[in-house]
Amino acid sequence: MAASITTVLVGHIVEEDEQLGIDQLCELCAVERQQVLELVEEGVLEAAPPGQLRFGGVSLRRLRIATRLRRDLGVNVAGVALAIQLLERIEALERDLPR
């Protein structure tokens, strides 16, 4: 009889208003601190309150998108900023469409 392997996945739901430190953000997205700082400098990620390295759930979502764009497509930081801005604009327009 073949042995059965069970995989257990553990997750954490991050609310938009939940605050994450830069180290938590880096760990959740498996990125280096420098990459996060570049995205903050470019305006992709916003620290709240300004000047402190605390991030909300929106930043986590944006960082995951930015990571995929950079890793899979080789997009630079400025391109990531533009792509995320356009993606969010498309989402807003789709929400406003009558159903």
Sine and cosine of phi, psi and omega as CSV:
sin_phi,cos_phi,sin_psi,cos_psi,sin_omega,cos_omega
0.00,0.00,0.69,-0.72,-0.02,-1.00
-0.97,0.23,0.61,-0.79,0.03,-1.00
-0.96,0.27,0.61,-0.80,0.01,-1.00
-0.98,-0.18,0.72,-0.70,0.03,-1.00
-0.94,-0.35,0.78,-0.62,0.02,-1.00
-0.93,-0.37,0.76,-0.65,0.04,-1.00
-0.95,-0.32,0.76,-0.66,0.02,-1.00
-0.92,-0.38,0.83,-0.56,0.05,-1.00
-0.97,-0.23,0.69,-0.72,0.02,-1.00
-0.88,-0.47,0.71,-0.70,-0.03,-1.00
-0.74,-0.67,0.16,-0.99,0.03,-1.00
-0.68,-0.74,0.82,-0.57,0.03,-1.00
-1.00,0.10,0.81,-0.58,-0.01,-1.00
-0.96,-0.29,0.88,-0.48,0.04,-1.00
-0.98,0.22,0.40,-0.92,-0.02,-1.00
-0.86,0.50,-0.55,0.84,-0.05,-1.00
-1.00,-0.04,0.00,1.00,0.05,-1.00
-0.95,0.30,0.66,-0.75,-0.03,-1.00
-0.98,-0.17,0.76,-0.65,0.02,-1.00
-0.87,-0.49,0.63,-0.78,0.11,-0.99
-0.98,0.21,0.25,-0.97,-0.04,-1.00
-0.89,0.46,-0.58,0.81,0.01,-1.00
-0.92,0.39,-0.64,0.77,0.06,-1.00
-0.89,0.45,-0.68,0.73,0.00,-1.00
-0.88,0.48,-0.70,0.71,0.02,-1.00
-0.88,0.47,-0.67,0.74,-0.01,-1.00
-0.92,0.40,-0.69,0.73,-0.03,-1.00
-0.90,0.43,-0.52,0.86,-0.05,-1.00
-0.96,-0.29,0.00,1.00,0.01,-1.00
0.81,0.59,0.77,0.63,0.04,-1.00
-0.81,-0.58,0.31,-0.95,0.05,-1.00
-0.98,0.18,0.47,-0.88,0.01,-1.00
-0.83,0.56,-0.64,0.77,-0.03,-1.00
-0.87,0.50,-0.60,0.80,0.03,-1.00
-0.90,0.43,-0.64,0.77,0.03,-1.00
-0.91,0.42,-0.69,0.72,-0.01,-1.00
-0.89,0.45,-0.60,0.80,0.07,-1.00
-0.89,0.45,-0.65,0.76,0.00,-1.00
-0.94,0.33,-0.54,0.84,0.09,-1.00
-0.91,0.40,-0.72,0.70,0.00,-1.00
-0.88,0.48,-0.59,0.81,-0.01,-1.00
-0.98,0.19,-0.23,0.97,0.02,-1.00
1.00,-0.04,0.11,0.99,0.02,-1.00
-0.95,0.30,-0.68,0.74,0.02,-1.00
-0.94,-0.35,0.67,-0.74,0.01,-1.00
-0.91,-0.42,0.81,-0.58,0.07,-1.00
-0.99,0.12,0.63,-0.78,0.00,-1.00
-0.76,-0.66,0.79,-0.62,-0.15,0.99
-0.93,0.37,0.37,-0.93,-0.03,-1.00
-0.80,0.61,0.66,-0.75,0.01,-1.00
1.00,-0.09,-0.31,0.95,0.04,-1.00
-0.95,-0.32,0.50,-0.87,-0.04,-1.00
-1.00,-0.06,0.89,0.46,0.11,-0.99
-0.87,-0.49,0.70,-0.72,-0.12,-0.99
-0.77,-0.64,0.54,-0.84,0.05,-1.00
-1.00,-0.04,-0.01,-1.00,-0.02,-1.00
-0.88,0.48,-0.51,0.86,0.03,-1.00
-0.89,0.45,-0.64,0.77,0.02,-1.00
-0.91,0.41,-0.59,0.81,0.05,-1.00
-0.89,0.46,-0.72,0.70,0.02,-1.00
-0.88,0.48,-0.73,0.69,0.00,-1.00
-0.90,0.44,-0.64,0.77,0.00,-1.00
-0.91,0.42,-0.62,0.78,0.04,-1.00
-0.90,0.43,-0.67,0.75,0.05,-1.00
-0.90,0.43,-0.73,0.68,-0.01,-1.00
-0.86,0.51,-0.66,0.75,-0.01,-1.00
-0.89,0.46,-0.70,0.72,0.02,-1.00
-0.91,0.41,-0.66,0.75,0.02,-1.00
-0.88,0.47,-0.68,0.73,-0.02,-1.00
-0.94,0.33,-0.70,0.71,-0.07,-1.00
-0.95,0.30,-0.75,0.66,-0.13,-0.99
-0.99,0.12,-0.55,0.83,-0.09,-1.00
-0.91,-0.41,-0.15,0.99,0.01,-1.00
0.95,0.33,0.45,0.89,-0.02,-1.00
-0.96,0.27,0.67,-0.74,0.03,-1.00
-0.98,0.19,0.07,-1.00,-0.11,-0.99
-0.89,0.46,-0.68,0.73,0.02,-1.00
-0.90,0.44,-0.63,0.78,0.05,-1.00
-0.91,0.42,-0.62,0.79,0.05,-1.00
-0.88,0.47,-0.70,0.71,0.00,-1.00
-0.86,0.51,-0.71,0.70,0.01,-1.00
-0.91,0.41,-0.71,0.71,-0.02,-1.00
-0.88,0.48,-0.69,0.72,0.00,-1.00
-0.92,0.40,-0.65,0.76,0.04,-1.00
-0.87,0.50,-0.70,0.72,0.00,-1.00
-0.93,0.37,-0.66,0.75,0.04,-1.00
-0.87,0.49,-0.68,0.73,0.01,-1.00
-0.93,0.38,-0.57,0.82,0.05,-1.00
-0.91,0.40,-0.67,0.75,0.05,-1.00
-0.88,0.48,-0.70,0.71,0.02,-1.00
-0.87,0.50,-0.67,0.74,0.00,-1.00
-0.90,0.43,-0.67,0.74,0.02,-1.00
-0.91,0.42,-0.64,0.77,0.02,-1.00
-0.92,0.40,-0.57,0.82,0.06,-1.00
-0.91,0.41,-0.54,0.84,-0.04,-1.00
-0.99,0.16,-0.24,0.97,0.01,-1.00
-0.91,0.42,0.64,-0.77,0.07,-1.00
-0.93,0.38,0.62,-0.78,-0.02,-1.00
-1.00,0.09,0.00,0.00,0.00,0.00
